[in-house]
Amino acid sequence: MRLLIQRVTEAAVAIGGETKSRIGSGLLLLLGIEAEDGEEDIDFLCRKTVNLRIFDDANRVMNKSVLETEGEILVVSQFTLHASTKKGNRPSYIRAAKPEISVPLYHDFCHSLSASLGKPVQTGEFGADMQVHLVNDGPVTIWIDSKNKE
């Protein structure tokens, strides 16, 4: 699983011109899923996400987590995080899991993340043509791949 984490002051997902989800201060997560991913990847990324100290403390040092700031989270599925650009100019998405694998894992990830956060997370709509609007705060953008834990 690959996760692109962006600290935001606000973020929203629109589908067909209608806002589906919106958050204030917190994290926008773009999640890419591979066929080999499973519960261990979900547990690792959920734990990392809610405990990652990327919010400012009173001294303006990134020393607080989204849990400590009581921030919100918006999760958007993003199969293109597994793009391979090694050959030619057209990316290959062969590593991205098919919907029969990725949809249940996406829902499991969102459910586990909600439990870890202690409140519901907002989501996009799996497979939809979404417009993601965000104000990246900092900017702070962090990439985590659950297969590279070291």
Helices and strands as residue ranges (DSSP letters): E 2-15, E 18-23, E 26-32, H 39-51, E 55-56, E 62-64, H 66-69, E 72-77, G 79-82, H 99-117, E 122-123, E 130-145
